[in-house]
Amino acid sequence: MTDGRSVHVIGAGIVGVACALRLQLNGYKVTLFDPNDPGSGCSYGNAGIFQIGACVPVATPGVIRQVPKMLMDRDQPLSIRWQYLPSLAPYLMRFLAAATPSNVDRISRILASILDCAIDSFTPLIDAANAQGMLNKTGELYVYETDQSFESAKPAHELRQSRGVNIEYLEAHQIRQLEPALAPIFKHAAYLTDCISLSDPYDLTKALLAVFFQNGGIHLREKVMGFECEGQKVRQIITNSGKHDCNRILLAAGAWAKPLAKQLGAKIPLDTERGYHVRINDADVDLRIPVISGDYRFGVSNLSSGFRVAGTAELASPNAPPNYDRADRLVGLAKRMFPNLNADGYKRWMGCRPSTPDSLPVICKSTECENAFFAFGHGHLGLTMAGITSEFILDLMEGNAPRIDISGLHYRRF
Ligand SMILES: Cc1cc2nc3c(=O)[nH]c(=O)nc-3n(C[C@H](O)[C@H](O)[C@H](O)COP(=O)(O)OP(=O)(O)OC[C@H]3O[C@@H](n4cnc5c(N)ncnc54)[C@H](O)[C@@H]3O)c2cc1C
């Protein structure tokens, strides 16, 4: 049997790696399981923004009204693989239920309470990795081409403001002053001044991992297939190459966590919003602030690895082949946004957002297995929430009360 303060972490995305490092820094012996390179899943290709103002859930009355339009227009972010619809139906029903005004209000309060401590809680990990230089307080700029698109986004911005998010509203000439590279097609903008951008999300995961390895952390390149349980305890992890005795496990396998959670007795409506990005090496665009198109809902960031245009939400199996038309469309939209953009030789990428219908992650101790812990389902906010997730997981393992009430993050809410 393994010793009492050891943890096997399943999944080495930003969430698993942040948890692994936090636990290790607090005296745990940690082994990471991932058949792939750590950080090469969804965490590799995100937009690199600590979206601390993102306290509005994906499901809102406004979004539900726009779904038909979004599905008809291939430049809009939402698409569904229709053959996947039957298995998606329960998720969609819950998504609709989450969009009522009272649920939006409740979920938004929980999101805001988590996001309020997102940076503060990440800081010890970032400091340990000496990665402070990767973060920049640039803010985040939502731009709108029409009065109508701005007006329909207003309720979400007002909700953010009511939760304490600082927003400056800008008119066309102010937008041009702030980011001259933008085309003169934007009439309105909402500038979330406190958001922080990262030089590159993959670099941060690698920096955290480097400390983890220096301190003796282990990564086993094995895929976890299941568990051997005895009573209410997981005794062994079964992988594609063997069995490992375990003391505690943390399931942090992102979009692939659902079948593993089910084996542990937890039925969770986790699904996948697949996102795409294109990255461009010599874009010829000077961009200081990450920009989000309010009309087409994609983001553009200038990262150290290149100019990145990221977005779309494709509801499909995580294992289905990518539909790179989604990525190619981002190029056309980005050229509309930045007339001088040189997109020659752009590279495409697809990643699986681990999404729950209520936009809240699952962060908890298992009810069915006393030595199993869950940290997945971070949807659009996994980078932002990785630090605070690791703090909550440490609290749960240590039996300490987390700094905020996290009962709403347990999977029993479903
Ligand atoms: C286009 C796009 C833009 C985004 N922009 C942002 C942003 O600006 N800010 C933000 O906060 N978030 C953003 N996100 C969301 C963010 O990227 C995700 O929420 C986050 O990466 C999820 O991290 P994770 O560690 O849970 O999952 P992942 O990074 O996917 O890691 C899961 C890991 O589990 C491993 N795994 C799977 N199955 C097994 C198994 N059986 N055994 C062992 N290992 C297994 C996988 O190999 C993978 O490495 C964006 C996402 C997309 C797609």
The ligand as a Gaussian input file, in Angstrom:
#p B3LYP/6-31G(d) Opt

LIG

0 1
 C      -10.612000      28.019000     -28.135000
 C      -10.542000      28.024000     -26.626000
 C      -10.224000      29.212000     -25.954000
 C      -10.188000      29.232000     -24.560000
 N       -9.792000      30.369000     -23.910000
 C       -9.696000      30.378000     -22.553000
 C       -9.216000      31.541000     -21.873000
 O       -8.847000      32.538000     -22.470000
 N       -9.189000      31.508000     -20.506000
 C       -9.582000      30.410000     -19.799000
 O       -9.572000      30.456000     -18.567000
 N       -9.976000      29.271000     -20.425000
 C      -10.043000      29.239000     -21.774000
 N      -10.447000      28.108000     -22.423000
 C      -10.836000      26.928000     -21.616000
 C       -9.629000      26.161000     -21.076000
 O       -8.684000      25.956000     -22.093000
 C      -10.101000      24.808000     -20.516000
 O      -11.132000      25.013000     -19.579000
 C       -8.950000      24.099000     -19.805000
 O       -7.862000      23.933000     -20.682000
 C       -9.385000      22.748000     -19.251000
 O       -8.247000      22.211000     -18.606000
 P       -8.229000      20.720000     -18.113000
 O       -6.930000      20.513000     -17.425000
 O       -9.469000      20.432000     -17.355000
 O       -8.347000      19.846000     -19.460000
 P       -7.246000      19.445000     -20.539000
 O       -6.245000      20.499000     -20.763000
 O       -7.963000      18.932000     -21.727000
 O       -6.467000      18.250000     -19.838000
 C       -7.071000      17.009000     -19.621000
 C       -5.964000      15.954000     -19.700000
 O       -6.509000      14.693000     -19.301000
 C       -5.857000      13.697000     -20.051000
 N       -6.665000      12.477000     -20.020000
 C       -7.841000      12.258000     -20.653000
 N       -8.270000      11.001000     -20.391000
 C       -7.336000      10.432000     -19.583000
 C       -7.216000       9.146000     -19.004000
 N       -8.147000       8.186000     -19.183000
 N       -6.121000       8.879000     -18.255000
 C       -5.181000       9.848000     -18.041000
 N       -5.258000      11.086000     -18.582000
 C       -6.317000      11.368000     -19.338000
 C       -5.744000      14.324000     -21.432000
 O       -4.725000      13.673000     -22.197000
 C       -5.435000      15.773000     -21.107000
 O       -4.039000      16.024000     -21.126000
 C      -10.487000      28.049000     -23.812000
 C      -10.782000      26.869000     -24.500000
 C      -10.800000      26.841000     -25.882000
 C      -11.086000      25.553000     -26.596000

